[in-house]
Amino acid sequence: MDIVIGLLFWLHLVALAMAGSAVFGMPVVGRQMAGATAETRPTLMTIAKGLGTVSRAALAILIITGPLLIWLKYGGTAGFSVWFNIKMVLVLLLLASVIYSGILGKRVQGGDRSAAAMLPRLGLANIVLMLAIVLCAVLAFG
Ligand code: HEM
C-alpha cells in the first residue's frame, strides 16, 4: 500500500508542476497577445488553448489524487487543521476561475473585447490562488 500512496503523492506533485506551468505561463502568452499581429495571433491562441488544457488536466489529477490520499493515507479528514479546509475552498475557487477563463478564452476568439480585457485580471487571480493553495497545503501537511 505504501507504494500506491507514494505514487499518488508523486502524481499530486506532478500535477502541481503542470498547474504551476500553466498558471504562470498564461499571463506571459496574454501579454504577447496584446500587441500581436494578425499573423501571430492564431499561434498565440493555440499556445493559450494548450496551456488551458494542461491546467484543466492538472486540476483533474489533483482533485482525483487528493481525496484518494485522504482515504488511503489518513483514513478520513478527522484531525486535519483549518488550513486543509481553507485549501479546499481555494481549490474550488481556482476550479471555478479556470473554467471561467476557458469560457472567456472562447469569447475572445469570437472577437469579444470586454472578455479580452478581463483575462489578465483572471490570470493574476489564478496565480494568487495557486500560491495560496500551496501555502495552505504546506501548513496543513508539511
Ligand atoms: C489546486 C489544487 C491542489 C494543489 C495545488 C495542491 C497542492 C498540494 C501540495 C503542495 C501538497 C504537499 C504539502 C506538503 O507535504 O507539505 C499537497 C498535499 C496534499 N494534498 Fe493537495 N493540492 C491540491 C488539491 C487537493 C485536493 C482537492 C485534495 C483533497 C480533497 C488534496 C489533498 C492533499 C493531501 C491529503 C495531501 C497530503 C499528502 C501526503 O502528505 O501524503 N489536495 N497538496
Boltz pocket constraint, residues with backbone or C-beta under 6 A from the ligand:
constraints:
  - pocket:
      binder: B
      contacts: [[A, 5], [A, 9], [A, 12], [A, 16], [A, 19], [A, 59], [A, 62], [A, 63], [A, 65], [A, 66], [A, 67], [A, 69], [A, 70], [A, 73], [A, 91], [A, 94], [A, 130], [A, 133], [A, 134], [A, 137], [A, 138], [A, 139], [A, 141], [A, 142]]
      max_distance: 6.0
